[in-house]
Amino acid sequence: MAFQRFSEIDFVLVDPAEKMLEQAKEKLRNREVQYICAGSADIQFENRFYIVTAIKSHHYMQENERKIATKRVYQALKEGGIYIYFENIVPEDEEVKAFELLRWGRYQQRNGKTEEEAREHNARCGTKYFPLTMEQHIQLLKSVGFRKVHVFWISYMQMGIYAVK
């Protein structure tokens, strides 16, 4: 859909996993796209893009790497550019977190995972991936210079947010 709506835009796909880039190349084989094998913390663009997106990628990073990655995204955007991303979140309250993980586990089971698979998946929270609270996401974006930040979607323990440079 993006290729149809924005035919005169250059598309750049960045991912640290070569396997993911290969899948993208296959799906987009008839499209002109630049592919870069790197993580967000490693990109080196300056004022190049009007829009940058990231979908559930920064929650695997530790605090310092996540801040570097967010700074690099900020630097890659033109003035007035928009960063749109979807990310895992965690409630501040441990009791609420336990309830939300239970809800998320039930959702996973309704969508094909066994109870054990859902439990194993949820056990990764805080050990294999490191979600922030919504407030921490907002503060991170503001700390690197974004002037407008808005959460536009929340479901279970995930959110969609955009920030304007």
DSSP file (Angstrom, degrees, kcal/mol; ACC not computed):
  #  RESIDUE AA STRUCTURE BP1 BP2  ACC     N-H-->O    O-->H-N    N-H-->O    O-->H-N    TCO  KAPPA ALPHA  PHI   PSI    X-CA   Y-CA   Z-CA
    1    1 A M     >        0   0    0      0, 0.0     4,-2.3     0, 0.0     5,-0.2   0.000 360.0 360.0 360.0 -41.0    0.0    0.0    0.0
    2    2 A A  H  >  +     0   0    0      1,-0.2     4,-2.5     2,-0.2     0, 0.0   0.885 360.0  53.8 -63.1 -38.0    2.8    2.4    0.8
    3    3 A F  H  4 S+     0   0    0      1,-0.2    -1,-0.2     2,-0.2     6,-0.1   0.874 110.7  46.9 -64.6 -36.1    4.4    1.9   -2.6
    4    4 A Q  H >4 S+     0   0    0      1,-0.2     3,-0.5     2,-0.1    -2,-0.2   0.904 117.9  40.7 -70.9 -41.8    1.1    2.8   -4.3
    5    5 A R  H 3< S+     0   0    0     -4,-2.3    -2,-0.2     1,-0.2    -1,-0.2   0.805 125.4  33.9 -77.9 -29.8    0.5    5.9   -2.2
    6    6 A F  T ><  +     0   0    0     -4,-2.5     3,-1.7    -5,-0.2    -1,-0.2  -0.473  67.2 155.2-126.0  60.3    4.1    7.2   -2.1
    7    7 A S  T <  S+     0   0    0     -3,-0.5    -1,-0.1     1,-0.3    -2,-0.1   0.710  73.9  51.1 -64.5 -22.4    5.5    6.2   -5.5
    8    8 A E  T 3  S+     0   0    0     -3,-0.1     2,-0.3     2,-0.1    -1,-0.3   0.244  89.8 101.0-101.1  14.3    8.1    8.9   -5.6
    9    9 A I  S <  S-     0   0    0     -3,-1.7     2,-0.4    -6,-0.1    -3,-0.1  -0.759  72.0-124.9 -99.2 142.8    9.5    8.1   -2.1
   10   10 A D        -     0   0    0     -2,-0.3     2,-0.5    23,-0.0    23,-0.1  -0.738  24.4-149.2 -83.8 132.9   12.7    6.2   -1.5
   11   11 A F  E     -a   33   0A   0     21,-0.5    23,-2.5    -2,-0.4     2,-0.4  -0.896  14.2-175.3-106.9 132.2   12.2    3.2    0.8
   12   12 A V  E     -a   34   0A   0     -2,-0.5     2,-0.5    21,-0.2    23,-0.2  -0.993   6.8-162.3-126.7 122.8   15.0    2.0    3.0
   13   13 A L  E     -a   35   0A   0     21,-2.9    23,-2.6    -2,-0.4     2,-0.4  -0.926   8.4-173.2-108.1 127.3   14.6   -1.2    5.1
   14   14 A V  E     +a   36   0A   0     -2,-0.5    23,-0.2    21,-0.2    26,-0.1  -0.973  14.8 152.4-122.0 130.3   16.9   -1.7    8.0
   15   15 A D  E     -a   37   0A   0     21,-2.0    23,-0.8    -2,-0.4    24,-0.2  -0.968  42.3-138.9-154.0 141.0   17.1   -4.8   10.1
   16   16 A P  S    S+     0   0    0      0, 0.0     2,-0.6     0, 0.0    23,-0.2   0.620  87.4  78.5 -76.0 -10.3   19.9   -6.5   12.1
   17   17 A A     >  -     0   0    0     21,-0.2     4,-1.8     1,-0.2     3,-0.4  -0.877  64.1-159.3-106.2 116.8   18.9   -9.9   10.9
   18   18 A E  H  > S+     0   0    0     -2,-0.6     4,-2.4     1,-0.2     5,-0.2   0.853  94.3  60.4 -58.0 -35.5   19.9  -10.9    7.4
   19   19 A K  H  > S+     0   0    0      1,-0.2     4,-2.0     2,-0.2    -1,-0.2   0.898 103.9  48.9 -61.0 -41.1   17.2  -13.5    7.4
   20   20 A M  H  > S+     0   0    0     -3,-0.4     4,-2.2     1,-0.2    -1,-0.2   0.894 110.5  51.0 -65.9 -39.2   14.5  -10.9    7.9
   21   21 A L  H  X S+     0   0    0     -4,-1.8     4,-2.8     2,-0.2    -2,-0.2   0.892 107.6  53.2 -65.3 -38.4   16.0   -8.8    5.0
   22   22 A E  H  X S+     0   0    0     -4,-2.4     4,-2.0     2,-0.2    -1,-0.2   0.905 108.9  49.4 -62.3 -41.1   15.9  -11.9    2.7
   23   23 A Q  H  X S+     0   0    0     -4,-2.0     4,-2.3     2,-0.2    -2,-0.2   0.909 111.9  48.6 -63.6 -41.1   12.2  -12.3    3.5
   24   24 A A  H  X S+     0   0    0     -4,-2.2     4,-2.5     1,-0.2    -2,-0.2   0.912 108.9  53.3 -64.7 -42.3   11.6   -8.7    2.8
   25   25 A K  H  < S+     0   0    0     -4,-2.8    -1,-0.2     1,-0.2    -2,-0.2   0.892 110.1  48.6 -59.9 -39.6   13.5   -8.9   -0.5
   26   26 A E  H >< S+     0   0    0     -4,-2.0     3,-1.1     1,-0.2    -2,-0.2   0.941 114.4  43.9 -66.4 -46.9   11.4  -11.9   -1.5
   27   27 A K  H 3< S+     0   0    0     -4,-2.3     3,-0.2     1,-0.2    -2,-0.2   0.828 123.5  37.1 -66.7 -31.9    8.1  -10.1   -0.7
   28   28 A L  T >< S+     0   0    0     -4,-2.5     3,-2.5    -5,-0.2    -1,-0.2  -0.025  75.0 132.3-110.5  28.8    9.2   -6.9   -2.3
   29   29 A R  T <  S+     0   0    0     -3,-1.1    -1,-0.2     1,-0.3    -2,-0.1   0.717  74.8  47.7 -59.2 -23.5   11.1   -8.3   -5.3
   30   30 A N  T 3  S+     0   0    0     -3,-0.2     2,-0.3    -4,-0.1    -1,-0.3   0.228 100.3  86.9-100.0  13.9    9.4   -6.0   -7.8
   31   31 A R  S <  S-     0   0    0     -3,-2.5     2,-0.9    -6,-0.2    -3,-0.1  -0.843  80.2-119.2-115.8 149.9   10.0   -2.9   -5.7
   32   32 A E        +     0   0    0     -2,-0.3   -21,-0.5     2,-0.0     2,-0.3  -0.790  51.6 152.8 -89.1 110.3   13.0   -0.5   -5.6
   33   33 A V  E     -a   11   0A   0     -2,-0.9     2,-0.5   -23,-0.1   -21,-0.2  -0.993  42.0-134.6-140.1 141.1   14.2   -0.7   -2.0
   34   34 A Q  E     -a   12   0A   0    -23,-2.5   -21,-2.9    -2,-0.3     2,-0.4  -0.869  24.8-156.9 -94.2 129.9   17.5   -0.1   -0.3
   35   35 A Y  E     -a   13   0A   0     -2,-0.5     2,-0.4   -23,-0.2   -21,-0.2  -0.915  11.1-176.3-111.7 133.2   18.3   -2.9    2.3
   36   36 A I  E     -a   14   0A   0    -23,-2.6   -21,-2.0    -2,-0.4     2,-1.1  -0.991  20.3-145.3-131.3 125.0   20.7   -2.3    5.1
   37   37 A C  E     +a   15   0A   0     -2,-0.4     2,-0.3   -23,-0.2   -23,-0.1  -0.767  59.8 102.0 -90.4  99.0   21.7   -5.0    7.6
   38   38 A A        -     0   0    0     -2,-1.1   -21,-0.2   -23,-0.8     2,-0.2  -0.969  66.7-107.7-166.5 160.8   22.1   -3.0   10.9
   39   39 A G    >>  -     0   0    0     -2,-0.3     3,-1.7   -24,-0.2     4,-0.6  -0.530  40.1-102.8 -91.3 166.9   20.3   -2.3   14.1
   40   40 A S  G >4 S+     0   0    0      1,-0.3     3,-0.8     2,-0.2    -1,-0.1   0.840 121.9  58.1 -58.5 -34.5   18.7    1.1   14.9
   41   41 A A  G 34 S+     0   0    0      1,-0.2    -1,-0.3    31,-0.1    25,-0.0   0.644 107.0  50.0 -71.5 -13.1   21.7    2.0   17.2
   42   42 A D  G <4 S+     0   0    0     -3,-1.7    -1,-0.2     2,-0.0    -2,-0.2   0.506  80.0 113.6-104.1  -6.4   24.0    1.5   14.2
   43   43 A I    <<  -     0   0    0     -3,-0.8    33,-0.0    -4,-0.6    -3,-0.0  -0.358  45.7-164.4 -70.4 150.3   22.3    3.6   11.5
   44   44 A Q        +     0   0    0     32,-0.0     2,-0.3     2,-0.0    -1,-0.1  -0.248  34.0 137.2-130.8  45.1   24.2    6.7   10.4
   45   45 A F        -     0   0    0     27,-0.2     2,-0.4     4,-0.0    32,-0.1  -0.676  34.3-158.3 -93.6 148.8   21.7    8.9    8.5
   46   46 A E        -     0   0    0     -2,-0.3    30,-0.3    30,-0.2    32,-0.1  -0.981  69.0 -30.0-128.6 119.3   21.4   12.7    9.0
   47   47 A N  S    S+     0   0    0     28,-3.2    30,-0.2    -2,-0.4    31,-0.2   0.850  97.1 125.4  47.4  47.3   18.2   14.6    8.1
   48   48 A R        +     0   0    0     28,-2.0     2,-0.3    27,-0.2    29,-0.2   0.793  50.5  57.7-104.5 -34.4   17.3   12.1    5.4
   49   49 A F  E     -b   77   0B   0     27,-2.6    29,-3.2     1,-0.1     3,-0.1  -0.744  46.4-161.9-114.0 148.4   13.7   10.9    6.1
   50   50 A Y  E    S+     0   0B   0     -2,-0.3    32,-2.8     1,-0.3     2,-0.4   0.743  90.8  25.5 -86.3 -30.3   10.3   12.3    6.5
   51   51 A I  E     -b   82   0B   0     30,-0.2     2,-0.4    32,-0.0    -1,-0.3  -0.999  61.1-177.4-138.9 135.3    9.1    9.2    8.2
   52   52 A V  E     -b   83   0B   0     30,-2.2    32,-2.8    -2,-0.4     2,-0.3  -0.998  11.5-168.3-127.0 135.0   10.8    6.4   10.2
   53   53 A T  E     -b   84   0B   0     -2,-0.4     2,-0.3    30,-0.2    32,-0.2  -0.915   9.2-177.2-121.4 151.8    8.9    3.4   11.5
   54   54 A A  E     -b   85   0B   0     30,-1.6    32,-2.0    -2,-0.3     2,-0.6  -0.973   9.7-159.3-144.9 132.1   10.0    0.7   13.9
   55   55 A I  E     -b   86   0B   0     -2,-0.3    32,-0.2    30,-0.2    30,-0.1  -0.917  67.9 -38.7-122.2 107.5    7.8   -2.3   14.8
   56   56 A K  S    S+     0   0    0     30,-3.8    31,-0.2    -2,-0.6    -1,-0.1   0.912 101.4 114.4  47.0  59.9    8.5   -4.1   18.1
   57   57 A S    >   +     0   0    0     29,-0.3     3,-0.9    31,-0.0     4,-0.1   0.656  57.8  59.4-125.1 -30.8   12.3   -3.9   17.8
   58   58 A H  G >  S+     0   0    0      1,-0.2     3,-1.7     2,-0.1    72,-0.1   0.639  83.7  79.9 -82.2 -12.6   13.7   -1.8   20.6
   59   59 A H  G 3  S+     0   0    0      1,-0.3    71,-4.5    70,-0.1    -1,-0.2   0.638  86.3  62.1 -70.7 -10.5   12.3   -3.8   23.6
   60   60 A Y  G <  S+     0   0    0     -3,-0.9    -1,-0.3    69,-0.2     2,-0.2   0.560  91.2  91.2 -84.8  -8.1   15.2   -6.3   23.1
   61   61 A M  S <  S-     0   0    0     -3,-1.7    69,-0.1    69,-0.1     2,-0.1  -0.570  76.8-122.5 -91.4 149.3   17.7   -3.5   23.9
   62   62 A Q     >  -     0   0    0     -2,-0.2     4,-2.5     1,-0.1     5,-0.2  -0.385  43.7 -91.4 -77.3 168.1   19.2   -2.5   27.2
   63   63 A E  H  > S+     0   0    0      1,-0.2     4,-2.1     2,-0.2     5,-0.2   0.867 122.7  45.5 -53.7 -49.3   18.6    1.1   28.3
   64   64 A N  H  > S+     0   0    0      1,-0.2     4,-2.2     2,-0.2    -1,-0.2   0.923 114.9  46.9 -65.1 -44.8   21.8    2.6   26.9
   65   65 A E  H  > S+     0   0    0      1,-0.2     4,-2.7     2,-0.2    -1,-0.2   0.889 111.0  53.2 -63.9 -38.5   21.5    0.9   23.5
   66   66 A R  H  X S+     0   0    0     -4,-2.5     4,-2.3     2,-0.2    -1,-0.2   0.894 108.9  49.2 -63.8 -39.9   17.8    1.9   23.3
   67   67 A K  H  X S+     0   0    0     -4,-2.1     4,-2.3    -5,-0.2    -2,-0.2   0.920 111.7  48.5 -66.4 -42.5   18.7    5.6   24.0
   68   68 A I  H  X S+     0   0    0     -4,-2.2     4,-2.5     2,-0.2    -2,-0.2   0.930 111.5  50.3 -60.8 -45.5   21.4    5.5   21.3
   69   69 A A  H  X S+     0   0    0     -4,-2.7     4,-2.1     1,-0.2    -2,-0.2   0.906 110.8  48.8 -60.2 -42.6   18.9    3.9   18.8
   70   70 A T  H  X S+     0   0    0     -4,-2.3     4,-2.2     1,-0.2    -1,-0.2   0.884 110.9  50.5 -67.0 -38.4   16.3    6.6   19.6
   71   71 A K  H  X S+     0   0    0     -4,-2.3     4,-2.6     2,-0.2    -2,-0.2   0.904 109.3  51.5 -62.9 -41.5   18.9    9.3   19.1
   72   72 A R  H  X S+     0   0    0     -4,-2.5     4,-1.8     2,-0.2    -2,-0.2   0.887 109.4  49.6 -65.7 -38.5   19.9    7.8   15.7
   73   73 A V  H  X S+     0   0    0     -4,-2.1     4,-1.1     2,-0.2    -1,-0.2   0.935 110.8  50.6 -62.6 -45.5   16.3    7.7   14.6
   74   74 A Y  H >< S+     0   0    0     -4,-2.2     3,-0.7     1,-0.2    -2,-0.2   0.927 111.0  48.1 -57.7 -47.0   15.9   11.4   15.6
   75   75 A Q  H 3< S+     0   0    0     -4,-2.6   -28,-3.2     1,-0.2    -1,-0.2   0.825 106.7  57.7 -63.6 -32.3   19.1   12.3   13.7
   76   76 A A  H 3< S+     0   0    0     -4,-1.8   -27,-2.6   -30,-0.3   -28,-2.0   0.738  93.4  86.6 -71.9 -22.8   17.8   10.4   10.6
   77   77 A L  E << S-b   49   0B   0     -4,-1.1   -30,-0.4    -3,-0.7   -27,-0.2  -0.504  77.2-125.7 -82.5 146.6   14.6   12.5   10.4
   78   78 A K  E >   -     0   0B   0    -29,-3.2     3,-2.6    -2,-0.2    87,-0.2  -0.424  51.8 -74.2 -74.0 162.0   14.2   15.8    8.7
   79   79 A E  E 3  S+     0   0B   0      1,-0.3    -1,-0.1    -2,-0.1     3,-0.1  -0.419 127.9  19.9 -58.9 130.5   12.9   18.7   10.7
   80   80 A G  E 3  S+     0   0B   0      1,-0.3    -1,-0.3    -2,-0.1   -30,-0.0   0.401  96.0 144.2  85.1  -2.0    9.2   18.1   11.2
   81   81 A G  E <   -     0   0B   0     -3,-2.6    84,-2.7   -32,-0.1     2,-0.4  -0.233  44.1-128.4 -68.1 160.5    9.7   14.4   10.4
   82   82 A I  E     -bC  51 164B   0    -32,-2.8   -30,-2.2    82,-0.2     2,-0.6  -0.937  10.8-157.6-120.9 132.4    7.7   11.7   12.2
   83   83 A Y  E     -bC  52 163B   0     80,-2.9    80,-2.1    -2,-0.4     2,-0.5  -0.941  16.6-174.5-104.7 118.8    8.8    8.6   14.0
   84   84 A I  E     +bC  53 162B   0    -32,-2.8   -30,-1.6    -2,-0.6     2,-0.3  -0.961  12.4 161.6-116.4 125.6    6.0    6.0   14.2
   85   85 A Y  E     -bC  54 161B   0     76,-2.7    76,-2.7    -2,-0.5     2,-0.4  -0.995  31.7-147.6-147.0 156.6    6.6    2.9   16.2
   86   86 A F  E     +bC  55 160B   0    -32,-2.0   -30,-3.8    -2,-0.3     2,-0.3  -0.965  32.3 166.2-117.8 133.6    4.8    0.0   17.9
   87   87 A E  E     - C   0 159B   0     72,-2.3    72,-2.3    -2,-0.4     2,-0.1  -0.980  39.1 -99.4-149.0 155.9    6.3   -1.4   21.0
   88   88 A N  E     - C   0 158B   0     -2,-0.3    44,-0.8    70,-0.2     2,-0.3  -0.483  40.9-165.9 -70.2 147.3    5.7   -3.7   24.0
   89   89 A I  B     -e  132   0C   0     68,-2.6    44,-0.2    42,-0.2   -30,-0.0  -0.888  10.3-150.8-131.1 164.3    4.9   -1.9   27.2
   90   90 A V        -     0   0    0     42,-1.6    44,-0.2    -2,-0.3     7,-0.1  -0.999  22.9-116.2-136.0 137.6    4.8   -2.9   30.8
   91   91 A P        -     0   0    0      0, 0.0     6,-0.1     0, 0.0    42,-0.0  -0.373  19.6-130.6 -67.0 152.6    2.6   -1.5   33.6
   92   92 A E  S    S+     0   0    0      4,-0.0     2,-0.4    -2,-0.0    41,-0.0   0.848  89.8  75.4 -70.4 -34.5    4.4    0.3   36.5
   93   93 A D  S  > S-     0   0    0      1,-0.1     4,-2.5     2,-0.0     5,-0.1  -0.668  73.6-146.7 -86.6 128.3    2.4   -1.7   39.1
   94   94 A E  H  > S+     0   0    0     -2,-0.4     4,-2.4     1,-0.2     5,-0.1   0.850  99.2  52.1 -63.8 -36.3    3.5   -5.3   39.6
   95   95 A E  H  > S+     0   0    0      2,-0.2     4,-1.9     1,-0.2    -1,-0.2   0.913 112.2  45.6 -66.7 -42.2   -0.1   -6.5   40.4
   96   96 A V  H  > S+     0   0    0      2,-0.2     4,-2.9     1,-0.2    -2,-0.2   0.893 110.7  54.6 -66.5 -39.4   -1.4   -4.9   37.2
   97   97 A K  H  X S+     0   0    0     -4,-2.5     4,-2.6     2,-0.2     5,-0.2   0.931 107.5  49.5 -58.7 -46.3    1.5   -6.4   35.3
   98   98 A A  H  X S+     0   0    0     -4,-2.4     4,-1.9     1,-0.2    -1,-0.2   0.908 112.4  48.1 -60.4 -42.2    0.6   -9.9   36.5
   99   99 A F  H  X S+     0   0    0     -4,-1.9     4,-2.5     2,-0.2    -2,-0.2   0.925 112.1  48.8 -63.3 -45.1   -3.0   -9.3   35.5
  100  100 A E  H  X S+     0   0    0     -4,-2.9     4,-2.8     1,-0.2    -2,-0.2   0.872 109.8  51.4 -65.5 -37.4   -2.0   -8.0   32.1
  101  101 A L  H  X S+     0   0    0     -4,-2.6     4,-2.5     2,-0.2    -1,-0.2   0.883 109.4  51.0 -65.7 -37.3    0.3  -11.0   31.5
  102  102 A L  H  X S+     0   0    0     -4,-1.9     4,-2.2    -5,-0.2    -2,-0.2   0.940 111.9  46.8 -62.2 -47.2   -2.6  -13.3   32.4
  103  103 A R  H  X S+     0   0    0     -4,-2.5     4,-2.3     1,-0.2    -2,-0.2   0.925 112.9  49.2 -58.3 -46.4   -4.8  -11.4   29.9
  104  104 A W  H  X S+     0   0    0     -4,-2.8     4,-2.3     1,-0.2    -1,-0.2   0.889 109.5  52.3 -63.2 -40.1   -2.1  -11.6   27.2
  105  105 A G  H  X S+     0   0    0     -4,-2.5     4,-2.1     2,-0.2    -1,-0.2   0.904 109.2  49.3 -62.7 -41.5   -1.6  -15.3   27.9
  106  106 A R  H  X S+     0   0    0     -4,-2.2     4,-2.3     2,-0.2    -2,-0.2   0.895 109.6  52.2 -64.4 -39.8   -5.3  -16.0   27.4
  107  107 A Y  H  X S+     0   0    0     -4,-2.3     4,-1.0     1,-0.2    -2,-0.2   0.924 109.0  50.3 -61.0 -44.4   -5.3  -14.0   24.2
  108  108 A Q  H  <>S+     0   0    0     -4,-2.3     5,-2.3     1,-0.2     3,-0.5   0.900 110.1  50.2 -60.9 -41.3   -2.4  -16.1   22.9
  109  109 A Q  H ><5S+     0   0    0     -4,-2.1     3,-1.5     1,-0.2    -1,-0.2   0.888 106.6  54.0 -66.4 -39.1   -4.3  -19.3   23.8
  110  110 A R  H 3<5S+     0   0    0     -4,-2.3    -1,-0.2     1,-0.3    -2,-0.2   0.735 109.8  51.4 -64.7 -19.9   -7.4  -18.1   21.9
  111  111 A N  T 3<5S-     0   0    0     -4,-1.0    -1,-0.3    -3,-0.5    -2,-0.2   0.001 133.9 -76.4-111.9  28.0   -5.1  -17.6   18.9
  112  112 A G  T < 5S+     0   0    0     -3,-1.5    -3,-0.2     1,-0.3     2,-0.2   0.227  88.4 120.2 110.3 -14.3   -3.5  -21.0   18.8
  113  113 A K      < -     0   0    0     -5,-2.3    -1,-0.3    -6,-0.1     2,-0.1  -0.553  59.7-120.7 -82.8 150.0   -0.8  -21.2   21.5
  114  114 A T     >  -     0   0    0     -2,-0.2     4,-2.4     1,-0.1     5,-0.2  -0.363  30.6-104.6 -76.5 167.5   -1.0  -23.9   24.2
  115  115 A E  H  > S+     0   0    0      1,-0.2     4,-2.3     2,-0.2     5,-0.1   0.908 124.0  49.2 -59.3 -42.0   -1.2  -22.8   27.8
  116  116 A E  H  > S+     0   0    0      2,-0.2     4,-2.7     1,-0.2    -1,-0.2   0.905 109.7  50.6 -65.8 -42.2    2.5  -23.8   28.3
  117  117 A E  H  > S+     0   0    0      1,-0.2     4,-2.5     2,-0.2    -2,-0.2   0.912 111.8  48.0 -61.7 -42.4    3.6  -21.9   25.2
  118  118 A A  H  X S+     0   0    0     -4,-2.4     4,-2.5     2,-0.2    -2,-0.2   0.910 111.8  49.8 -64.7 -42.2    1.8  -18.8   26.4
  119  119 A R  H  X S+     0   0    0     -4,-2.3     4,-1.8     2,-0.2    -2,-0.2   0.922 112.5  47.1 -63.0 -44.6    3.3  -19.2   29.9
  120  120 A E  H  X S+     0   0    0     -4,-2.7     4,-0.6     2,-0.2    -2,-0.2   0.904 112.0  51.0 -63.6 -41.4    6.8  -19.6   28.3
  121  121 A H  H >< S+     0   0    0     -4,-2.5     3,-1.2     1,-0.2     4,-0.3   0.940 112.0  46.0 -61.2 -47.5    6.3  -16.6   26.1
  122  122 A N  H >< S+     0   0    0     -4,-2.5     3,-1.5     1,-0.3    -1,-0.2   0.794 100.8  67.1 -67.4 -28.9    5.2  -14.4   29.0
  123  123 A A  H 3< S+     0   0    0     -4,-1.8    -1,-0.3     1,-0.3    -2,-0.2   0.690  88.2  69.5 -66.1 -16.9    8.1  -15.6   31.2
  124  124 A R  T XX>S+     0   0    0     -3,-1.2     4,-3.0    -4,-0.6     3,-2.4   0.720  71.0 110.8 -71.6 -21.8   10.4  -13.7   28.7
  125  125 A C  B <45S+f  129   0D   0     -3,-1.5     5,-0.2     1,-0.3    -3,-0.0  -0.383  93.7   3.6 -61.5 116.7    9.1  -10.3   29.9
  126  126 A G  T 345S+     0   0    0      3,-2.9    -1,-0.3    -2,-0.3     4,-0.1   0.346 132.8  58.2  89.2  -6.1   11.9   -8.7   31.8
  127  127 A T  T <45S+     0   0    0     -3,-2.4    -2,-0.2     2,-0.3    -3,-0.1   0.686 120.9  14.3-120.4 -41.2   14.4  -11.5   31.1
  128  128 A K  T  <5S+     0   0    0     -4,-3.0     2,-0.3     1,-0.3    -3,-0.2   0.654 136.0  25.5-108.5 -26.5   14.7  -11.8   27.3
  129  129 A Y  B   < -f  125   0D   0     -5,-1.6    -3,-2.9     2,-0.0    -1,-0.3  -0.971  68.4-147.7-137.8 156.4   13.0   -8.5   26.3
  130  130 A F        -     0   0    0    -71,-4.5   -69,-0.1    -2,-0.3   -40,-0.1  -0.708  15.5-169.9-131.9  78.8   12.7   -5.3   28.3
  131  131 A P        -     0   0    0      0, 0.0     2,-0.2     0, 0.0   -42,-0.2  -0.334  12.4-140.8 -70.3 151.9    9.6   -3.3   27.8
  132  132 A L  B     -e   89   0C   0    -44,-0.8   -42,-1.6     1,-0.1     2,-0.1  -0.607  22.6-102.5-100.2 165.9    9.2    0.2   29.1
  133  133 A T     >  -     0   0    0    -44,-0.2     4,-2.1    -2,-0.2     5,-0.2  -0.438  38.3-106.7 -75.9 164.8    6.2    1.8   30.6
  134  134 A M  H  > S+     0   0    0    -44,-0.2     4,-2.4     1,-0.2     5,-0.2   0.925 122.9  52.4 -58.0 -44.0    4.3    4.3   28.4
  135  135 A E  H  > S+     0   0    0      1,-0.2     4,-2.7     2,-0.2    -1,-0.2   0.889 106.7  52.2 -61.8 -39.6    5.7    7.1   30.5
  136  136 A Q  H  > S+     0   0    0      2,-0.2     4,-2.5     1,-0.2    -1,-0.2   0.897 108.9  50.8 -64.0 -39.6    9.2    5.9   30.0
  137  137 A H  H  X S+     0   0    0     -4,-2.1     4,-2.4     2,-0.2    -2,-0.2   0.944 111.7  47.4 -60.3 -47.4    8.7    5.7   26.2
  138  138 A I  H  X S+     0   0    0     -4,-2.4     4,-2.2     1,-0.2    -2,-0.2   0.923 113.1  47.9 -61.4 -45.5    7.4    9.3   26.2
  139  139 A Q  H  X S+     0   0    0     -4,-2.7     4,-2.4     2,-0.2    -1,-0.2   0.883 109.9  53.1 -64.3 -39.0   10.3   10.5   28.4
  140  140 A L  H  X S+     0   0    0     -4,-2.5     4,-1.2     2,-0.2    -2,-0.2   0.941 109.9  47.7 -60.5 -47.9   12.9    8.8   26.2
  141  141 A L  H  <>S+     0   0    0     -4,-2.4     5,-1.9     1,-0.2     3,-0.5   0.918 114.5  45.8 -60.8 -44.4   11.5   10.4   23.1
  142  142 A K  H ><5S+     0   0    0     -4,-2.2     3,-1.1     1,-0.2    -1,-0.2   0.864 105.7  61.4 -66.8 -35.3   11.5   13.8   24.7
  143  143 A S  H 3<5S+     0   0    0     -4,-2.4    -1,-0.2     1,-0.3    -2,-0.2   0.778 104.8  47.4 -65.6 -26.0   15.0   13.4   26.1
  144  144 A V  T 3<5S-     0   0    0     -4,-1.2    -1,-0.3    -3,-0.5    -2,-0.2   0.505 131.0 -88.6 -93.5  -4.5   16.5   13.0   22.6
  145  145 A G  T < 5S+     0   0    0     -3,-1.1    -3,-0.2    -4,-0.5    -2,-0.1   0.361  71.3 148.5 122.6  -7.6   14.7   16.0   21.3
  146  146 A F      < -     0   0    0     -5,-1.9    -1,-0.3     1,-0.1    19,-0.2  -0.393  29.1-161.8 -61.7 136.1   11.3   15.1   19.9
  147  147 A R  S    S+     0   0    0     17,-2.2     2,-0.4     1,-0.2    18,-0.2   0.735  71.5  37.2 -95.7 -24.8    8.9   18.0   20.5
  148  148 A K  E     +D  164   0B   0     16,-1.2    16,-2.5    -7,-0.1     2,-0.4  -0.997  63.7 178.0-129.8 133.0    5.5   16.3   20.1
  149  149 A V  E     +D  163   0B   0     -2,-0.4     2,-0.4    14,-0.2    14,-0.2  -1.000   2.3 175.6-136.5 133.6    4.7   12.8   21.4
  150  150 A H  E     -D  162   0B   0     12,-2.7    12,-2.5    -2,-0.4     2,-0.6  -0.974  24.8-146.0-144.3 126.9    1.4   11.0   21.1
  151  151 A V  E     +D  161   0B   0     -2,-0.4    10,-0.3    10,-0.2     3,-0.1  -0.813  24.9 171.3 -85.1 121.1    0.2    7.5   22.1
  152  152 A F  E     +     0   0B   0      8,-2.0     2,-0.3    -2,-0.6     9,-0.2   0.493  58.2  30.4-113.0  -5.7   -2.4    6.6   19.5
  153  153 A W  E     +D  160   0B   0      7,-1.4     7,-2.7     2,-0.0     2,-0.4  -0.966  53.3 176.8-156.6 136.3   -3.1    2.9   20.1
  154  154 A I  E     +D  159   0B   0     -2,-0.3     2,-0.3     5,-0.2     5,-0.2  -0.993   8.5 161.9-139.7 133.1   -3.0    0.5   23.1
  155  155 A S  E >   -D  158   0B   0      3,-2.2     3,-1.4    -2,-0.4     2,-0.1  -0.919  65.6 -42.4-152.8 126.0   -3.9   -3.1   23.2
  156  156 A Y  T 3  S-     0   0    0     -2,-0.3   -55,-0.1     1,-0.2   -56,-0.1  -0.365 125.7 -21.8  51.9-122.8   -2.9   -5.6   25.9
  157  157 A M  T 3  S+     0   0    0    -57,-0.1   -68,-2.6    -2,-0.1     2,-0.3  -0.243 122.2  86.2-111.0  44.4    0.8   -4.8   26.6
  158  158 A Q  E <   -CD  88 155B   0     -3,-1.4    -3,-2.2   -70,-0.3     2,-0.3  -0.959  51.2-173.2-138.2 155.9    1.5   -3.1   23.3
  159  159 A M  E     -CD  87 154B   0    -72,-2.3   -72,-2.3    -2,-0.3     2,-0.4  -0.980  20.4-138.4-146.5 159.3    1.2    0.5   22.1
  160  160 A G  E     +CD  86 153B   0     -7,-2.7    -8,-2.0    -2,-0.3    -7,-1.4  -0.969  32.1 171.2-114.4 136.3    1.5    2.6   19.0
  161  161 A I  E     -CD  85 151B   0    -76,-2.7   -76,-2.7    -2,-0.4     2,-0.3  -0.987  16.8-160.2-143.8 148.2    3.2    6.0   19.4
  162  162 A Y  E     -CD  84 150B   0    -12,-2.5   -12,-2.7    -2,-0.3     2,-0.4  -0.974   3.5-166.9-130.9 154.4    4.4    8.8   17.2
  163  163 A A  E     -CD  83 149B   0    -80,-2.1   -80,-2.9    -2,-0.3     2,-0.5  -0.993  11.8-143.1-137.7 143.0    6.9   11.6   17.8
  164  164 A V  E      CD  82 148B   0    -16,-2.5   -17,-2.2    -2,-0.4   -16,-1.2  -0.907 360.0 360.0-110.7 131.2    7.6   14.7   15.7
  165  165 A K              0   0    0    -84,-2.7   -83,-0.1    -2,-0.5    -1,-0.1   0.453 360.0 360.0 -77.6 360.0   11.1   16.2   15.3
